[in-house]
Amino acid sequence: MSDIKEKIEDELQQARAACDINGSTSPECAAAWDAVEELQAEAAHQRETKPKKNSLEIYCDDNPEAAECRIYDD
């Protein structure tokens, strides 16, 4: 996830530079901000798709040998 955050930061800098150089109404500026928006949408999508662990899952990650966490194969 941190990789996409870095990409967003890079794209933000590029978008600001493109708008400073070409003007805020230029096609280059608009395209640069579109790239930023797409990356932000992807980051939001990745956050949505990761299921959150409940308290038992967190406990079992920390204590796999606990009786509550044992998994038996049939």
PDB file of N, CA, C, O and CB in Angstrom:
ATOM      1  N   MET A   1       0.817  -1.192   0.000  1.00  0.00           N
ATOM      2  CA  MET A   1       0.000   0.000   0.000  1.00  0.00           C
ATOM      3  C   MET A   1       0.862   1.257   0.000  1.00  0.00           C
ATOM      4  O   MET A   1       0.495   2.274  -0.589  1.00  0.00           O
ATOM      5  CB  MET A   1      -0.930  -0.003   1.197  1.00  0.00           C
ATOM      6  N   SER A   2       1.998   1.177   0.660  1.00  0.00           N
ATOM      7  CA  SER A   2       2.859   2.356   0.695  1.00  0.00           C
ATOM      8  C   SER A   2       3.406   2.677  -0.693  1.00  0.00           C
ATOM      9  O   SER A   2       3.726   3.829  -0.986  1.00  0.00           O
ATOM     10  CB  SER A   2       4.012   2.144   1.678  1.00  0.00           C
ATOM     11  N   ASP A   3       3.512   1.655  -1.547  1.00  0.00           N
ATOM     12  CA  ASP A   3       3.992   1.877  -2.903  1.00  0.00           C
ATOM     13  C   ASP A   3       3.040   2.780  -3.674  1.00  0.00           C
ATOM     14  O   ASP A   3       3.482   3.671  -4.399  1.00  0.00           O
ATOM     15  CB  ASP A   3       4.166   0.546  -3.632  1.00  0.00           C
ATOM     16  N   ILE A   4       1.749   2.560  -3.527  1.00  0.00           N
ATOM     17  CA  ILE A   4       0.776   3.394  -4.238  1.00  0.00           C
ATOM     18  C   ILE A   4       0.752   4.809  -3.661  1.00  0.00           C
ATOM     19  O   ILE A   4       0.507   5.770  -4.390  1.00  0.00           O
ATOM     20  CB  ILE A   4      -0.629   2.767  -4.163  1.00  0.00           C
ATOM     21  N   LYS A   5       1.003   4.942  -2.364  1.00  0.00           N
ATOM     22  CA  LYS A   5       1.073   6.277  -1.763  1.00  0.00           C
ATOM     23  C   LYS A   5       2.238   7.062  -2.349  1.00  0.00           C
ATOM     24  O   LYS A   5       2.121   8.259  -2.612  1.00  0.00           O
ATOM     25  CB  LYS A   5       1.212   6.179  -0.231  1.00  0.00           C
ATOM     26  N   GLU A   6       3.360   6.381  -2.551  1.00  0.00           N
ATOM     27  CA  GLU A   6       4.519   7.038  -3.164  1.00  0.00           C
ATOM     28  C   GLU A   6       4.207   7.465  -4.588  1.00  0.00           C
ATOM     29  O   GLU A   6       4.589   8.555  -5.013  1.00  0.00           O
ATOM     30  CB  GLU A   6       5.738   6.107  -3.150  1.00  0.00           C
ATOM     31  N   LYS A   7       3.511   6.604  -5.326  1.00  0.00           N
ATOM     32  CA  LYS A   7       3.142   6.943  -6.700  1.00  0.00           C
ATOM     33  C   LYS A   7       2.212   8.156  -6.722  1.00  0.00           C
ATOM     34  O   LYS A   7       2.338   9.028  -7.582  1.00  0.00           O
ATOM     35  CB  LYS A   7       2.467   5.740  -7.392  1.00  0.00           C
ATOM     36  N   ILE A   8       1.281   8.203  -5.773  1.00  0.00           N
ATOM     37  CA  ILE A   8       0.367   9.342  -5.698  1.00  0.00           C
ATOM     38  C   ILE A   8       1.143  10.621  -5.435  1.00  0.00           C
ATOM     39  O   ILE A   8       0.889  11.645  -6.070  1.00  0.00           O
ATOM     40  CB  ILE A   8      -0.689   9.123  -4.600  1.00  0.00           C
ATOM     41  N   GLU A   9       2.088  10.570  -4.505  1.00  0.00           N
ATOM     42  CA  GLU A   9       2.898  11.751  -4.204  1.00  0.00           C
ATOM     43  C   GLU A   9       3.695  12.198  -5.424  1.00  0.00           C
ATOM     44  O   GLU A   9       3.788  13.394  -5.701  1.00  0.00           O
ATOM     45  CB  GLU A   9       3.846  11.463  -3.036  1.00  0.00           C
ATOM     46  N   ASP A  10       4.274  11.239  -6.158  1.00  0.00           N
ATOM     47  CA  ASP A  10       5.024  11.576  -7.371  1.00  0.00           C
ATOM     48  C   ASP A  10       4.120  12.223  -8.411  1.00  0.00           C
ATOM     49  O   ASP A  10       4.486  13.226  -9.023  1.00  0.00           O
ATOM     50  CB  ASP A  10       5.686  10.326  -7.957  1.00  0.00           C
ATOM     51  N   GLU A  11       2.947  11.649  -8.606  1.00  0.00           N
ATOM     52  CA  GLU A  11       2.008  12.201  -9.587  1.00  0.00           C
ATOM     53  C   GLU A  11       1.516  13.587  -9.178  1.00  0.00           C
ATOM     54  O   GLU A  11       1.307  14.452 -10.029  1.00  0.00           O
ATOM     55  CB  GLU A  11       0.817  11.261  -9.765  1.00  0.00           C
ATOM     56  N   LEU A  12       1.330  13.795  -7.871  1.00  0.00           N
ATOM     57  CA  LEU A  12       0.932  15.126  -7.402  1.00  0.00           C
ATOM     58  C   LEU A  12       1.981  16.168  -7.757  1.00  0.00           C
ATOM     59  O   LEU A  12       1.653  17.255  -8.232  1.00  0.00           O
ATOM     60  CB  LEU A  12       0.699  15.114  -5.890  1.00  0.00           C
ATOM     61  N   GLN A  13       3.239  15.831  -7.523  1.00  0.00           N
ATOM     62  CA  GLN A  13       4.321  16.758  -7.848  1.00  0.00           C
ATOM     63  C   GLN A  13       4.370  17.028  -9.347  1.00  0.00           C
ATOM     64  O   GLN A  13       4.562  18.167  -9.773  1.00  0.00           O
ATOM     65  CB  GLN A  13       5.667  16.204  -7.367  1.00  0.00           C
ATOM     66  N   GLN A  14       4.194  15.971 -10.147  1.00  0.00           N
ATOM     67  CA  GLN A  14       4.220  16.143 -11.600  1.00  0.00           C
ATOM     68  C   GLN A  14       3.030  16.984 -12.072  1.00  0.00           C
ATOM     69  O   GLN A  14       3.166  17.807 -12.979  1.00  0.00           O
ATOM     70  CB  GLN A  14       4.212  14.772 -12.301  1.00  0.00           C
ATOM     71  N   ALA A  15       1.871  16.774 -11.455  1.00  0.00           N
ATOM     72  CA  ALA A  15       0.689  17.540 -11.843  1.00  0.00           C
ATOM     73  C   ALA A  15       0.881  19.025 -11.521  1.00  0.00           C
ATOM     74  O   ALA A  15       0.554  19.896 -12.327  1.00  0.00           O
ATOM     75  CB  ALA A  15      -0.565  16.995 -11.129  1.00  0.00           C
ATOM     76  N   ARG A  16       1.411  19.291 -10.343  1.00  0.00           N
ATOM     77  CA  ARG A  16       1.657  20.693  -9.974  1.00  0.00           C
ATOM     78  C   ARG A  16       2.656  21.341 -10.924  1.00  0.00           C
ATOM     79  O   ARG A  16       2.479  22.487 -11.340  1.00  0.00           O
ATOM     80  CB  ARG A  16       2.173  20.788  -8.528  1.00  0.00           C
ATOM     81  N   ALA A  17       3.702  20.602 -11.261  1.00  0.00           N
ATOM     82  CA  ALA A  17       4.714  21.131 -12.180  1.00  0.00           C
ATOM     83  C   ALA A  17       4.111  21.361 -13.566  1.00  0.00           C
ATOM     84  O   ALA A  17       4.381  22.384 -14.195  1.00  0.00           O
ATOM     85  CB  ALA A  17       5.919  20.168 -12.275  1.00  0.00           C
ATOM     86  N   ALA A  18       3.301  20.422 -14.043  1.00  0.00           N
ATOM     87  CA  ALA A  18       2.682  20.559 -15.364  1.00  0.00           C
ATOM     88  C   ALA A  18       1.768  21.772 -15.406  1.00  0.00           C
ATOM     89  O   ALA A  18       1.715  22.478 -16.413  1.00  0.00           O
ATOM     90  CB  ALA A  18       1.895  19.293 -15.726  1.00  0.00           C
ATOM     91  N   CYS A  19       1.054  22.014 -14.326  1.00  0.00           N
ATOM     92  CA  CYS A  19       0.144  23.163 -14.291  1.00  0.00           C
ATOM     93  C   CYS A  19       0.908  24.480 -14.167  1.00  0.00           C
ATOM     94  O   CYS A  19       0.486  25.500 -14.711  1.00  0.00           O
ATOM     95  CB  CYS A  19      -0.842  23.023 -13.129  1.00  0.00           C
ATOM     96  N   ASP A  20       2.033  24.455 -13.450  1.00  0.00           N
ATOM     97  CA  ASP A  20       2.848  25.673 -13.338  1.00  0.00           C
ATOM     98  C   ASP A  20       3.479  26.025 -14.677  1.00  0.00           C
ATOM     99  O   ASP A  20       3.538  27.196 -15.054  1.00  0.00           O
ATOM    100  CB  ASP A  20       3.944  25.497 -12.271  1.00  0.00           C
ATOM    101  N   ILE A  21       3.948  25.015 -15.391  1.00  0.00           N
ATOM    102  CA  ILE A  21       4.642  25.245 -16.662  1.00  0.00           C
ATOM    103  C   ILE A  21       3.661  25.574 -17.783  1.00  0.00           C
ATOM    104  O   ILE A  21       3.870  26.524 -18.537  1.00  0.00           O
ATOM    105  CB  ILE A  21       5.474  24.019 -17.043  1.00  0.00           C
ATOM    106  N   ASN A  22       2.584  24.781 -17.893  1.00  0.00           N
ATOM    107  CA  ASN A  22       1.675  24.885 -19.036  1.00  0.00           C
ATOM    108  C   ASN A  22       0.424  25.708 -18.768  1.00  0.00           C
ATOM    109  O   ASN A  22      -0.326  26.004 -19.699  1.00  0.00           O
ATOM    110  CB  ASN A  22       1.271  23.525 -19.471  1.00  0.00           C
ATOM    111  N   GLY A  23       0.187  26.076 -17.536  1.00  0.00           N
ATOM    112  CA  GLY A  23      -1.027  26.804 -17.194  1.00  0.00           C
ATOM    113  C   GLY A  23      -2.102  25.855 -16.695  1.00  0.00           C
ATOM    114  O   GLY A  23      -2.147  24.688 -17.084  1.00  0.00           O
ATOM    115  N   SER A  24      -2.952  26.360 -15.843  1.00  0.00           N
ATOM    116  CA  SER A  24      -3.935  25.501 -15.191  1.00  0.00           C
ATOM    117  C   SER A  24      -5.067  25.055 -16.110  1.00  0.00           C
ATOM    118  O   SER A  24      -5.826  24.155 -15.750  1.00  0.00           O
ATOM    119  CB  SER A  24      -4.510  26.211 -14.012  1.00  0.00           C
ATOM    120  N   THR A  25      -5.196  25.655 -17.272  1.00  0.00           N
ATOM    121  CA  THR A  25      -6.251  25.240 -18.199  1.00  0.00           C
ATOM    122  C   THR A  25      -5.717  24.414 -19.366  1.00  0.00           C
ATOM    123  O   THR A  25      -6.456  24.130 -20.308  1.00  0.00           O
ATOM    124  CB  THR A  25      -6.973  26.457 -18.731  1.00  0.00           C
ATOM    125  N   SER A  26      -4.464  24.032 -19.315  1.00  0.00           N
ATOM    126  CA  SER A  26      -3.865  23.275 -20.416  1.00  0.00           C
ATOM    127  C   SER A  26      -4.278  21.807 -20.370  1.00  0.00           C
ATOM    128  O   SER A  26      -4.603  21.283 -19.305  1.00  0.00           O
ATOM    129  CB  SER A  26      -2.339  23.389 -20.373  1.00  0.00           C
ATOM    130  N   PRO A  27      -4.266  21.150 -21.519  1.00  0.00           N
ATOM    131  CA  PRO A  27      -4.580  19.718 -21.557  1.00  0.00           C
ATOM    132  C   PRO A  27      -3.577  18.880 -20.752  1.00  0.00           C
ATOM    133  O   PRO A  27      -3.944  17.860 -20.169  1.00  0.00           O
ATOM    134  CB  PRO A  27      -4.609  19.232 -23.004  1.00  0.00           C
ATOM    135  N   GLU A  28      -2.324  19.310 -20.723  1.00  0.00           N
ATOM    136  CA  GLU A  28      -1.302  18.592 -19.966  1.00  0.00           C
ATOM    137  C   GLU A  28      -1.611  18.615 -18.467  1.00  0.00           C
ATOM    138  O   GLU A  28      -1.439  17.614 -17.771  1.00  0.00           O
ATOM    139  CB  GLU A  28       0.082  19.201 -20.231  1.00  0.00           C
ATOM    140  N   CYS A  29      -2.064  19.760 -17.990  1.00  0.00           N
ATOM    141  CA  CYS A  29      -2.429  19.907 -16.579  1.00  0.00           C
ATOM    142  C   CYS A  29      -3.616  19.009 -16.247  1.00  0.00           C
ATOM    143  O   CYS A  29      -3.614  18.329 -15.221  1.00  0.00           O
ATOM    144  CB  CYS A  29      -2.762  21.381 -16.250  1.00  0.00           C
ATOM    145  N   ALA A  30      -4.619  19.006 -17.104  1.00  0.00           N
ATOM    146  CA  ALA A  30      -5.802  18.175 -16.873  1.00  0.00           C
ATOM    147  C   ALA A  30      -5.445  16.694 -16.880  1.00  0.00           C
ATOM    148  O   ALA A  30      -5.938  15.930 -16.051  1.00  0.00           O
ATOM    149  CB  ALA A  30      -6.870  18.461 -17.932  1.00  0.00           C
ATOM    150  N   ALA A  31      -4.595  16.289 -17.808  1.00  0.00           N
ATOM    151  CA  ALA A  31      -4.191  14.890 -17.886  1.00  0.00           C
ATOM    152  C   ALA A  31      -3.407  14.473 -16.647  1.00  0.00           C
ATOM    153  O   ALA A  31      -3.573  13.362 -16.145  1.00  0.00           O
ATOM    154  CB  ALA A  31      -3.356  14.648 -19.142  1.00  0.00           C
ATOM    155  N   ALA A  32      -2.559  15.363 -16.160  1.00  0.00           N
ATOM    156  CA  ALA A  32      -1.773  15.051 -14.968  1.00  0.00           C
ATOM    157  C   ALA A  32      -2.677  14.865 -13.756  1.00  0.00           C
ATOM    158  O   ALA A  32      -2.461  13.954 -12.956  1.00  0.00           O
ATOM    159  CB  ALA A  32      -0.745  16.157 -14.698  1.00  0.00           C
ATOM    160  N   TRP A  33      -3.686  15.721 -13.613  1.00  0.00           N
ATOM    161  CA  TRP A  33      -4.603  15.577 -12.479  1.00  0.00           C
ATOM    162  C   TRP A  33      -5.499  14.352 -12.627  1.00  0.00           C
ATOM    163  O   TRP A  33      -5.909  13.758 -11.630  1.00  0.00           O
ATOM    164  CB  TRP A  33      -5.461  16.827 -12.335  1.00  0.00           C
ATOM    165  N   ASP A  34      -5.804  13.972 -13.867  1.00  0.00           N
ATOM    166  CA  ASP A  34      -6.562  12.732 -14.083  1.00  0.00           C
ATOM    167  C   ASP A  34      -5.767  11.524 -13.595  1.00  0.00           C
ATOM    168  O   ASP A  34      -6.328  10.598 -13.008  1.00  0.00           O
ATOM    169  CB  ASP A  34      -6.916  12.565 -15.578  1.00  0.00           C
ATOM    170  N   ALA A  35      -4.462  11.539 -13.841  1.00  0.00           N
ATOM    171  CA  ALA A  35      -3.608  10.443 -13.382  1.00  0.00           C
ATOM    172  C   ALA A  35      -3.601  10.366 -11.859  1.00  0.00           C
ATOM    173  O   ALA A  35      -3.618   9.276 -11.287  1.00  0.00           O
ATOM    174  CB  ALA A  35      -2.174  10.619 -13.912  1.00  0.00           C
ATOM    175  N   VAL A  36      -3.577  11.522 -11.206  1.00  0.00           N
ATOM    176  CA  VAL A  36      -3.620  11.558  -9.736  1.00  0.00           C
ATOM    177  C   VAL A  36      -4.943  10.967  -9.240  1.00  0.00           C
ATOM    178  O   VAL A  36      -4.959  10.161  -8.309  1.00  0.00           O
ATOM    179  CB  VAL A  36      -3.447  13.020  -9.211  1.00  0.00           C
ATOM    180  N   GLU A  37      -6.035  11.366  -9.860  1.00  0.00           N
ATOM    181  CA  GLU A  37      -7.352  10.879  -9.446  1.00  0.00           C
ATOM    182  C   GLU A  37      -7.481   9.374  -9.628  1.00  0.00           C
ATOM    183  O   GLU A  37      -8.078   8.695  -8.792  1.00  0.00           O
ATOM    184  CB  GLU A  37      -8.446  11.587 -10.232  1.00  0.00           C
ATOM    185  N   GLU A  38      -6.923   8.848 -10.719  1.00  0.00           N
ATOM    186  CA  GLU A  38      -6.982   7.408 -10.958  1.00  0.00           C
ATOM    187  C   GLU A  38      -6.207   6.639  -9.892  1.00  0.00           C
ATOM    188  O   GLU A  38      -6.669   5.605  -9.410  1.00  0.00           O
ATOM    189  CB  GLU A  38      -6.433   7.077 -12.348  1.00  0.00           C
ATOM    190  N   LEU A  39      -5.045   7.137  -9.528  1.00  0.00           N
ATOM    191  CA  LEU A  39      -4.271   6.475  -8.479  1.00  0.00           C
ATOM    192  C   LEU A  39      -4.975   6.536  -7.132  1.00  0.00           C
ATOM    193  O   LEU A  39      -4.952   5.570  -6.370  1.00  0.00           O
ATOM    194  CB  LEU A  39      -2.894   7.104  -8.367  1.00  0.00           C
ATOM    195  N   GLN A  40      -5.600   7.669  -6.838  1.00  0.00           N
ATOM    196  CA  GLN A  40      -6.324   7.786  -5.577  1.00  0.00           C
ATOM    197  C   GLN A  40      -7.526   6.836  -5.550  1.00  0.00           C
ATOM    198  O   GLN A  40      -7.841   6.263  -4.506  1.00  0.00           O
ATOM    199  CB  GLN A  40      -6.786   9.238  -5.357  1.00  0.00           C
ATOM    200  N   ALA A  41      -8.187   6.672  -6.678  1.00  0.00           N
ATOM    201  CA  ALA A  41      -9.316   5.744  -6.759  1.00  0.00           C
ATOM    202  C   ALA A  41      -8.838   4.310  -6.563  1.00  0.00           C
ATOM    203  O   ALA A  41      -9.502   3.521  -5.891  1.00  0.00           O
ATOM    204  CB  ALA A  41     -10.043   5.885  -8.112  1.00  0.00           C
ATOM    205  N   GLU A  42      -7.702   3.972  -7.140  1.00  0.00           N
ATOM    206  CA  GLU A  42      -7.143   2.628  -6.960  1.00  0.00           C
ATOM    207  C   GLU A  42      -6.770   2.381  -5.507  1.00  0.00           C
ATOM    208  O   GLU A  42      -7.005   1.291  -4.986  1.00  0.00           O
ATOM    209  CB  GLU A  42      -5.915   2.433  -7.855  1.00  0.00           C
ATOM    210  N   ALA A  43      -6.200   3.363  -4.856  1.00  0.00           N
ATOM    211  CA  ALA A  43      -5.845   3.220  -3.441  1.00  0.00           C
ATOM    212  C   ALA A  43      -7.092   2.994  -2.605  1.00  0.00           C
ATOM    213  O   ALA A  43      -7.085   2.163  -1.697  1.00  0.00           O
ATOM    214  CB  ALA A  43      -5.087   4.463  -2.938  1.00  0.00           C
ATOM    215  N   ALA A  44      -8.157   3.717  -2.897  1.00  0.00           N
ATOM    216  CA  ALA A  44      -9.412   3.537  -2.163  1.00  0.00           C
ATOM    217  C   ALA A  44      -9.988   2.155  -2.415  1.00  0.00           C
ATOM    218  O   ALA A  44     -10.517   1.521  -1.502  1.00  0.00           O
ATOM    219  CB  ALA A  44     -10.432   4.614  -2.561  1.00  0.00           C
ATOM    220  N   HIS A  45      -9.888   1.689  -3.646  1.00  0.00           N
ATOM    221  CA  HIS A  45     -10.386   0.356  -3.976  1.00  0.00           C
ATOM    222  C   HIS A  45      -9.606  -0.721  -3.236  1.00  0.00           C
ATOM    223  O   HIS A  45     -10.195  -1.689  -2.755  1.00  0.00           O
ATOM    224  CB  HIS A  45     -10.310   0.117  -5.482  1.00  0.00           C
ATOM    225  N   GLN A  46      -8.295  -0.568  -3.138  1.00  0.00           N
ATOM    226  CA  GLN A  46      -7.477  -1.542  -2.420  1.00  0.00           C
ATOM    227  C   GLN A  46      -7.828  -1.560  -0.936  1.00  0.00           C
ATOM    228  O   GLN A  46      -7.825  -2.626  -0.320  1.00  0.00           O
ATOM    229  CB  GLN A  46      -5.988  -1.232  -2.606  1.00  0.00           C
ATOM    230  N   ARG A  47      -8.126  -0.420  -0.357  1.00  0.00           N
ATOM    231  CA  ARG A  47      -8.514  -0.384   1.055  1.00  0.00           C
ATOM    232  C   ARG A  47      -9.845  -1.100   1.271  1.00  0.00           C
ATOM    233  O   ARG A  47     -10.039  -1.755   2.294  1.00  0.00           O
ATOM    234  CB  ARG A  47      -8.609   1.070   1.552  1.00  0.00           C
ATOM    235  N   GLU A  48     -10.759  -0.977   0.314  1.00  0.00           N
ATOM    236  CA  GLU A  48     -12.065  -1.615   0.429  1.00  0.00           C
ATOM    237  C   GLU A  48     -11.971  -3.129   0.342  1.00  0.00           C
ATOM    238  O   GLU A  48     -12.694  -3.827   1.053  1.00  0.00           O
ATOM    239  CB  GLU A  48     -12.992  -1.099  -0.645  1.00  0.00           C
ATOM    240  N   THR A  49     -11.108  -3.650  -0.502  1.00  0.00           N
ATOM    241  CA  THR A  49     -11.078  -5.080  -0.772  1.00  0.00           C
ATOM    242  C   THR A  49     -10.374  -5.884   0.307  1.00  0.00           C
ATOM    243  O   THR A  49     -10.516  -7.107   0.330  1.00  0.00           O
ATOM    244  CB  THR A  49     -10.416  -5.327  -2.081  1.00  0.00           C
ATOM    245  N   LYS A  50      -9.638  -5.268   1.181  1.00  0.00           N
ATOM    246  CA  LYS A  50      -8.974  -5.999   2.248  1.00  0.00           C
ATOM    247  C   LYS A  50      -9.960  -6.190   3.401  1.00  0.00           C
ATOM    248  O   LYS A  50     -10.384  -5.220   4.030  1.00  0.00           O
ATOM    249  CB  LYS A  50      -7.691  -5.253   2.724  1.00  0.00           C
ATOM    250  N   PRO A  51     -10.320  -7.442   3.673  1.00  0.00           N
ATOM    251  CA  PRO A  51     -11.254  -7.658   4.776  1.00  0.00           C
ATOM    252  C   PRO A  51     -10.589  -7.362   6.121  1.00  0.00           C
ATOM    253  O   PRO A  51      -9.421  -7.682   6.337  1.00  0.00           O
ATOM    254  CB  PRO A  51     -11.783  -9.099   4.754  1.00  0.00           C
ATOM    255  N   LYS A  52     -11.344  -6.756   7.000  1.00  0.00           N
ATOM    256  CA  LYS A  52     -10.820  -6.444   8.329  1.00  0.00           C
ATOM    257  C   LYS A  52     -10.946  -7.673   9.200  1.00  0.00           C
ATOM    258  O   LYS A  52     -11.929  -8.410   9.119  1.00  0.00           O
ATOM    259  CB  LYS A  52     -11.565  -5.238   8.966  1.00  0.00           C
ATOM    260  N   LYS A  53      -9.947  -7.888  10.032  1.00  0.00           N
ATOM    261  CA  LYS A  53      -9.957  -9.028  10.932  1.00  0.00           C
ATOM    262  C   LYS A  53     -10.797  -8.711  12.157  1.00  0.00           C
ATOM    263  O   LYS A  53     -10.787  -7.596  12.677  1.00  0.00           O
ATOM    264  CB  LYS A  53      -8.529  -9.414  11.341  1.00  0.00           C
ATOM    265  N   ASN A  54     -11.530  -9.736  12.603  1.00  0.00           N
ATOM    266  CA  ASN A  54     -12.284  -9.549  13.838  1.00  0.00           C
ATOM    267  C   ASN A  54     -11.362  -9.831  15.024  1.00  0.00           C
ATOM    268  O   ASN A  54     -10.211 -10.226  14.839  1.00  0.00           O
ATOM    269  CB  ASN A  54     -13.543 -10.474  13.875  1.00  0.00           C
ATOM    270  N   SER A  55     -11.861  -9.632  16.219  1.00  0.00           N
ATOM    271  CA  SER A  55     -11.019  -9.749  17.410  1.00  0.00           C
ATOM    272  C   SER A  55     -10.485 -11.173  17.596  1.00  0.00           C
ATOM    273  O   SER A  55      -9.360 -11.342  18.066  1.00  0.00           O
ATOM    274  CB  SER A  55     -11.805  -9.324  18.649  1.00  0.00           C
ATOM    275  N   LEU A  56     -11.265 -12.200  17.239  1.00  0.00           N
ATOM    276  CA  LEU A  56     -10.782 -13.578  17.373  1.00  0.00           C
ATOM    277  C   LEU A  56      -9.630 -13.839  16.406  1.00  0.00           C
ATOM    278  O   LEU A  56      -8.645 -14.477  16.777  1.00  0.00           O
ATOM    279  CB  LEU A  56     -11.927 -14.582  17.120  1.00  0.00           C
ATOM    280  N   GLU A  57      -9.744 -13.355  15.179  1.00  0.00           N
ATOM    281  CA  GLU A  57      -8.671 -13.550  14.208  1.00  0.00           C
ATOM    282  C   GLU A  57      -7.383 -12.860  14.660  1.00  0.00           C
ATOM    283  O   GLU A  57      -6.294 -13.411  14.499  1.00  0.00           O
ATOM    284  CB  GLU A  57      -9.097 -13.022  12.834  1.00  0.00           C
ATOM    285  N   ILE A  58      -7.500 -11.688  15.211  1.00  0.00           N
ATOM    286  CA  ILE A  58      -6.327 -10.974  15.712  1.00  0.00           C
ATOM    287  C   ILE A  58      -5.707 -11.741  16.875  1.00  0.00           C
ATOM    288  O   ILE A  58      -4.487 -11.887  16.952  1.00  0.00           O
ATOM    289  CB  ILE A  58      -6.704  -9.542  16.149  1.00  0.00           C
ATOM    290  N   TYR A  59      -6.564 -12.232  17.785  1.00  0.00           N
ATOM    291  CA  TYR A  59      -6.088 -13.013  18.933  1.00  0.00           C
ATOM    292  C   TYR A  59      -5.379 -14.277  18.457  1.00  0.00           C
ATOM    293  O   TYR A  59      -4.319 -14.624  18.978  1.00  0.00           O
ATOM    294  CB  TYR A  59      -7.263 -13.378  19.870  1.00  0.00           C
ATOM    295  N   CYS A  60      -5.951 -14.966  17.480  1.00  0.00           N
ATOM    296  CA  CYS A  60      -5.363 -16.200  16.973  1.00  0.00           C
ATOM    297  C   CYS A  60      -4.055 -15.948  16.212  1.00  0.00           C
ATOM    298  O   CYS A  60      -3.169 -16.802  16.212  1.00  0.00           O
ATOM    299  CB  CYS A  60      -6.357 -16.912  16.068  1.00  0.00           C
ATOM    300  N   ASP A  61      -3.929 -14.800  15.576  1.00  0.00           N
ATOM    301  CA  ASP A  61      -2.655 -14.455  14.937  1.00  0.00           C
ATOM    302  C   ASP A  61      -1.564 -14.324  15.987  1.00  0.00           C
ATOM    303  O   ASP A  61      -0.421 -14.720  15.761  1.00  0.00           O
ATOM    304  CB  ASP A  61      -2.780 -13.144  14.127  1.00  0.00           C
ATOM    305  N   ASP A  62      -1.919 -13.770  17.128  1.00  0.00           N
ATOM    306  CA  ASP A  62      -0.948 -13.580  18.204  1.00  0.00           C
ATOM    307  C   ASP A  62      -0.743 -14.844  19.040  1.00  0.00           C
ATOM    308  O   ASP A  62       0.327 -15.036  19.618  1.00  0.00           O
ATOM    309  CB  ASP A  62      -1.392 -12.444  19.102  1.00  0.00           C
ATOM    310  N   ASN A  63      -1.756 -15.701  19.107  1.00  0.00           N
ATOM    311  CA  ASN A  63      -1.722 -16.899  19.968  1.00  0.00           C
ATOM    312  C   ASN A  63      -2.216 -18.124  19.200  1.00  0.00           C
ATOM    313  O   ASN A  63      -3.289 -18.642  19.510  1.00  0.00           O
ATOM    314  CB  ASN A  63      -2.587 -16.685  21.242  1.00  0.00           C
ATOM    315  N   PRO A  64      -1.463 -18.599  18.206  1.00  0.00           N
ATOM    316  CA  PRO A  64      -1.961 -19.697  17.367  1.00  0.00           C
ATOM    317  C   PRO A  64      -2.159 -21.014  18.114  1.00  0.00           C
ATOM    318  O   PRO A  64      -2.907 -21.872  17.645  1.00  0.00           O
ATOM    319  CB  PRO A  64      -1.016 -19.922  16.231  1.00  0.00           C
ATOM    320  N   GLU A  65      -1.518 -21.194  19.248  1.00  0.00           N
ATOM    321  CA  GLU A  65      -1.649 -22.442  20.000  1.00  0.00           C
ATOM    322  C   GLU A  65      -2.792 -22.417  21.002  1.00  0.00           C
ATOM    323  O   GLU A  65      -3.013 -23.417  21.686  1.00  0.00           O
ATOM    324  CB  GLU A  65      -0.367 -22.740  20.718  1.00  0.00           C
ATOM    325  N   ALA A  66      -3.511 -21.341  21.115  1.00  0.00           N
ATOM    326  CA  ALA A  66      -4.632 -21.261  22.051  1.00  0.00           C
ATOM    327  C   ALA A  66      -5.726 -22.240  21.625  1.00  0.00           C
ATOM    328  O   ALA A  66      -5.902 -22.506  20.437  1.00  0.00           O
ATOM    329  CB  ALA A  66      -5.192 -19.813  22.122  1.00  0.00           C
ATOM    330  N   ALA A  67      -6.447 -22.764  22.591  1.00  0.00           N
ATOM    331  CA  ALA A  67      -7.490 -23.752  22.313  1.00  0.00           C
ATOM    332  C   ALA A  67      -8.546 -23.199  21.353  1.00  0.00           C
ATOM    333  O   ALA A  67      -9.071 -23.933  20.516  1.00  0.00           O
ATOM    334  CB  ALA A  67      -8.154 -24.200  23.617  1.00  0.00           C
ATOM    335  N   GLU A  68      -8.851 -21.932  21.474  1.00  0.00           N
ATOM    336  CA  GLU A  68      -9.873 -21.318  20.616  1.00  0.00           C
ATOM    337  C   GLU A  68      -9.435 -21.224  19.160  1.00  0.00           C
ATOM    338  O   GLU A  68     -10.254 -21.037  18.260  1.00  0.00           O
ATOM    339  CB  GLU A  68     -10.218 -19.933  21.128  1.00  0.00           C
ATOM    340  N   CYS A  69      -8.137 -21.355  18.947  1.00  0.00           N
ATOM    341  CA  CYS A  69      -7.595 -21.110  17.605  1.00  0.00           C
ATOM    342  C   CYS A  69      -7.187 -22.384  16.874  1.00  0.00           C
ATOM    343  O   CYS A  69      -6.756 -22.326  15.722  1.00  0.00           O
ATOM    344  CB  CYS A  69      -6.408 -20.193  17.698  1.00  0.00           C
ATOM    345  N   ARG A  70      -7.312 -23.481  17.502  1.00  0.00           N
ATOM    346  CA  ARG A  70      -6.902 -24.746  16.860  1.00  0.00           C
ATOM    347  C   ARG A  70      -7.845 -25.088  15.727  1.00  0.00           C
ATOM    348  O   ARG A  70      -9.061 -24.918  15.822  1.00  0.00           O
ATOM    349  CB  ARG A  70      -6.867 -25.903  17.885  1.00  0.00           C
ATOM    350  N   ILE A  71      -7.251 -25.572  14.657  1.00  0.00           N
ATOM    351  CA  ILE A  71      -8.001 -26.002  13.498  1.00  0.00           C
ATOM    352  C   ILE A  71      -7.742 -27.486  13.312  1.00  0.00           C
ATOM    353  O   ILE A  71      -6.592 -27.919  13.242  1.00  0.00           O
ATOM    354  CB  ILE A  71      -7.612 -25.188  12.227  1.00  0.00           C
ATOM    355  N   TYR A  72      -8.806 -28.259  13.231  1.00  0.00           N
ATOM    356  CA  TYR A  72      -8.678 -29.701  13.108  1.00  0.00           C
ATOM    357  C   TYR A  72      -9.032 -30.119  11.686  1.00  0.00           C
ATOM    358  O   TYR A  72     -10.063 -29.721  11.143  1.00  0.00           O
ATOM    359  CB  TYR A  72      -9.578 -30.425  14.135  1.00  0.00           C
ATOM    360  N   ASP A  73      -8.152 -30.935  11.091  1.00  0.00           N
ATOM    361  CA  ASP A  73      -8.418 -31.490   9.787  1.00  0.00           C
ATOM    362  C   ASP A  73      -9.236 -32.764   9.936  1.00  0.00           C
ATOM    363  O   ASP A  73      -8.929 -33.599  10.787  1.00  0.00           O
ATOM    364  CB  ASP A  73      -7.110 -31.761   9.034  1.00  0.00           C
ATOM    365  N   ASP A  74     -10.255 -32.921   9.135  1.00  0.00           N
ATOM    366  CA  ASP A  74     -11.084 -34.137   9.203  1.00  0.00           C
ATOM    367  C   ASP A  74     -10.513 -35.238   8.344  1.00  0.00           C
ATOM    368  O   ASP A  74     -11.080 -36.329   8.282  1.00  0.00           O
ATOM    369  CB  ASP A  74     -12.515 -33.840   8.768  1.00  0.00           C
TER     370      ASP A  74
END
